[in-house]
Amino acid sequence: MSDAPPTDSPLRRIRSYVRREGRMTDGQRDALDALWPRYGIDVPDAPLDLPGIFGRDAPRVFEIGFGNGDHLLARAASEPQHDFIGVEVHRPGCGRVMMQASQQGLGNLRVSSHDAVEVLRDWIPAGSLSEIVIYFPDPWHKSRHNKRRLVQPHFMPLVTRALHPGGLLRMATDWAPYAAHMLEVVSAVDELRNLAPEGGYAPRPDTRPKTRFEARGERLGHEVFDLLLERR
């Protein structure tokens, strides 16, 4: 019997992303072809054997929507004691991460180019993650598109199921209305404890390198809001 929660129709019907492949360099394309057997994770027939994939049993960090992979690569390089799984639907980003991981000789990193909701729901064994990272997800600014935001009440059971007790959920956005929405959603989850002072926003973590995306937002006057929650 599967330990996954019942499938919720909004998870099936509403996507939190649109595939925009953009321009793929020759290096990214070559990396996808040559390095996928080393770093890629394909759709499995059953929940993943994570110790088997990494060749060890270590704390695992799961990043949703890693973009060009700056955060994922920096942490995989600086935290060899941890294993990292990154999910990104845009394949040029996957190609860049695999190319950089190969050049740096990183063995503690794997990627998937699949819907992160389905990966959490169907691929990740319950209680197997020490950390879930969601940095700068698409805020879907227009009110009629707010339903497409990834962080929703029906998404949180997937998060709490995948995290082991004491595991962390890290999130950040530079869109104030989405930050308020995130805080409202996580505050209603009994299984999560807000680690920020007075249950608000958290300080910027040292583990997050300042990406070009974040620097651009700062130049535009956008404040960045961080959230840090612990699985009870």
Phi and psi in degrees as a GROMACS rama.xvg file:
@    title "Ramachandran Plot"
@    xaxis  label "Phi"
@    yaxis  label "Psi"
@TYPE xy
-69.9393  143.908  SER-2
-93.2719  7.62141  ASP-3
-74.0712  148.871  ALA-4
-69.2378  160.665  PRO-5
-56.5127  143.088  PRO-6
-66.6689  129.24  THR-7
-98.6349  129.072  ASP-8
-56.9494  -36.08  SER-9
-60.5612  -31.0786  PRO-10
-66.7115  -32.558  LEU-11
-79.1082  -37.424  ARG-12
-88.8215  -37.2592  ARG-13
-109.284  122.038  ILE-14
-93.2769  142.917  ARG-15
-93.0714  8.83739  SER-16
-147.354  163.259  TYR-17
-126.299  131.667  VAL-18
-72.3409  115.607  ARG-19
-124.429  96.7062  ARG-20
-64.0046  -37.5546  GLU-21
66.7802  -168.746  GLY-22
-83.0538  130.325  ARG-23
-107.292  127.804  MET-24
-75.0279  163.338  THR-25
-60.5329  -37.843  ASP-26
-64.8081  -40.9398  GLY-27
-65.6687  -41.357  GLN-28
-65.7971  -42.767  ARG-29
-63.7609  -38.4284  ASP-30
-64.4613  -41.7517  ALA-31
-60.285  -40.0867  LEU-32
-73.699  -44.8877  ASP-33
-88.1513  -31.9401  ALA-34
-104.069  -6.40233  LEU-35
-58.583  -41.8921  TRP-36
-58.9855  -27.272  PRO-37
-85.3553  -43.4569  ARG-38
-114.47  -15.9904  TYR-39
-86.5934  150.963  GLY-40
-118.917  120.365  ILE-41
-89.5051  167.939  ASP-42
-60.8484  120.477  VAL-43
-89.0015  162.914  PRO-44
-83.6303  -16.4528  ASP-45
-148.392  168.464  ALA-46
-51.5283  144.56  PRO-47
-64.805  143.552  LEU-48
-89.6175  87.4578  ASP-49
-65.9789  -42.2604  LEU-50
-59.5702  -35.4801  PRO-51
-68.4571  -38.1154  GLY-52
-65.0471  -41.971  ILE-53
-94.4519  -10.6565  PHE-54
76.0751  17.2328  GLY-55
-168.024  170.949  ARG-56
-114.443  101.576  ASP-57
-132.198  162.242  ALA-58
-56.8087  139.558  PRO-59
-119.988  131.951  ARG-60
-109.035  132.225  VAL-61
-119.567  115.144  PHE-62
-108.986  129.883  GLU-63
-100.947  125.41  ILE-64
67.8398  62.4972  GLY-65
-80.8713  -2.81008  PHE-66
63.9272  -122.29  GLY-67
-88.1667  0.0825185  ASN-68
88.4452  13.0517  GLY-69
-57.7804  -48.1642  ASP-70
-66.2822  -46.5554  HIS-71
-59.5329  -46.6898  LEU-72
-67.2679  -42.5266  LEU-73
-62.2243  -42.9785  ALA-74
-73.7633  -37.8709  ARG-75
-62.014  -35.9511  ALA-76
-74.0882  -37.0217  ALA-77
-90.774  -11.24  SER-78
-127.618  68.5243  GLU-79
-64.2282  -14.6748  PRO-80
-78.6181  -8.08119  GLN-81
-111.993  152.482  HIS-82
-105.634  144.453  ASP-83
-125.375  133.49  PHE-84
-120.944  122.262  ILE-85
-114.003  137.147  GLY-86
-118.722  125.456  VAL-87
-148.979  123.121  GLU-88
-76.2194  -18.1912  VAL-89
-90.1836  113.174  HIS-90
-66.6727  -30.8322  ARG-91
-56.594  -38.3944  PRO-92
-64.0486  -40.0724  GLY-93
-63.2597  -42.3232  CYS-94
-62.241  -42.2379  GLY-95
-63.5269  -44.3883  ARG-96
-62.9569  -43.9979  VAL-97
-65.4181  -39.1477  MET-98
-62.7211  -46.4898  MET-99
-66.4899  -40.796  GLN-100
-61.7314  -40.689  ALA-101
-66.3531  -43.0904  SER-102
-63.8471  -33.8236  GLN-103
-88.9572  -5.0665  GLN-104
69.4875  33.3306  GLY-105
-81.5822  126.746  LEU-106
-108.161  -0.686634  GLY-107
-107.938  32.4964  ASN-108
-139.715  136.112  LEU-109
-137.346  154.4  ARG-110
-132.409  155.759  VAL-111
-136.249  139.735  SER-112
-107.746  74.0173  SER-113
-147.188  169.853  HIS-114
-66.8153  119.189  ASP-115
-62.6973  -31.5295  ALA-116
-61.5665  -45.3234  VAL-117
-68.9075  -35.3776  GLU-118
-63.3248  -47.9431  VAL-119
-62.6134  -41.1463  LEU-120
-72.047  -41.04  ARG-121
-112.999  -24.1283  ASP-122
-101.078  -32.5394  TRP-123
-92.5569  121.924  ILE-124
-63.921  148.4  PRO-125
-59.1921  137.42  ALA-126
67.8376  20.6818  GLY-127
-99.2235  -4.38576  SER-128
-110.383  141.657  LEU-129
-95.4589  -15.1875  SER-130
-159.638  139.408  GLU-131
-121.756  131.063  ILE-132
-119.058  128.383  VAL-133
-132.622  93.5122  ILE-134
-106.162  124.466  TYR-135
53.5332  53.9481  PHE-136
-67.329  159.093  PRO-137
-56.195  121.338  ASP-138
-79.2464  -11.6722  PRO-139
44.9819  73.6038  TRP-140
-58.6291  -42.0449  HIS-141
-69.2829  137.118  LYS-142
-59.3122  -33.5481  SER-143
-71.1853  -13.6996  ARG-144
-103.022  -1.09803  HIS-145
-57.0131  -29.4435  ASN-146
-63.6386  -16.5571  LYS-147
-84.2823  -8.37958  ARG-148
-59.3406  139.661  ARG-149
-64.4824  -45.7192  LEU-150
-80.8844  101.184  VAL-151
-137.272  161.05  GLN-152
-54.7497  -39.0318  PRO-153
-75.1665  -9.03414  HIS-154
-86.3951  -26.5653  PHE-155
-65.4793  -34.5154  MET-156
-59.0919  -30.0026  PRO-157
-67.4716  -38.0934  LEU-158
-66.6013  -51.4112  VAL-159
-67.1282  -32.2286  THR-160
-65.532  -41.1374  ARG-161
-76.4709  -29.798  ALA-162
-79.693  141.27  LEU-163
-83.4958  161.23  HIS-164
-54.3491  132.119  PRO-165
90.1433  -8.44075  GLY-166
-69.909  156.894  GLY-167
-111.584  144.61  LEU-168
-114.56  118.463  LEU-169
-111.654  131.606  ARG-170
-138.856  154.051  MET-171
-152.689  146.889  ALA-172
-152  153.346  THR-173
-109.03  17.8963  ASP-174
-112.656  106.027  TRP-175
-55.4021  -43.5052  ALA-176
-61.8157  -35.7647  PRO-177
-70.9375  -37.0548  TYR-178
-59.1326  -44.4612  ALA-179
-63.8771  -38.6629  ALA-180
-64.6475  -45.3989  HIS-181
-57.5387  -47.1636  MET-182
-62.3458  -39.5041  LEU-183
-64.6079  -42.5027  GLU-184
-64.9027  -49.6313  VAL-185
-71.6711  -27.2367  VAL-186
-67.7283  -19.485  SER-187
-91.3541  0.839778  ALA-188
-98.9144  110.36  VAL-189
-62.8972  -29.7498  ASP-190
-75.6912  -7.16225  GLU-191
-113.595  138.676  LEU-192
-112.875  125.043  ARG-193
-76.2586  121.779  ASN-194
-89.8322  -2.88843  LEU-195
-79.5729  154.654  ALA-196
-57.1713  131.511  PRO-197
59.623  23.5291  GLU-198
68.4087  27.2517  GLY-199
-107.495  -137.834  GLY-200
-87.7969  151.04  TYR-201
-97.3984  159.907  ALA-202
-64.3137  155.971  PRO-203
-63.9317  127.243  ARG-204
-75.267  146.063  PRO-205
-66.5761  -21.0121  ASP-206
-76.4616  -10.7022  THR-207
-99.1502  108.617  ARG-208
-67.5047  149.072  PRO-209
-77.1168  108.875  LYS-210
-80.9061  168.017  THR-211
-61.1406  -35.0619  ARG-212
-62.4462  -46.7607  PHE-213
-67.1556  -40.7773  GLU-214
-62.8705  -38.7517  ALA-215
-63.6821  -43.0138  ARG-216
-60.9569  -39.7815  GLY-217
-64.3107  -39.4982  GLU-218
-62.8058  -30.1016  ARG-219
-85.4288  1.59829  LEU-220
85.5328  17.3218  GLY-221
-83.8645  130.159  HIS-222
-82.98  142.527  GLU-223
-99.1484  131.493  VAL-224
-112.411  123.254  PHE-225
-106.747  145.577  ASP-226
-126.886  139.211  LEU-227
-135.268  114.09  LEU-228
-120.859  150.069  LEU-229
-118.429  136.31  GLU-230
-73.432  124.245  ARG-231
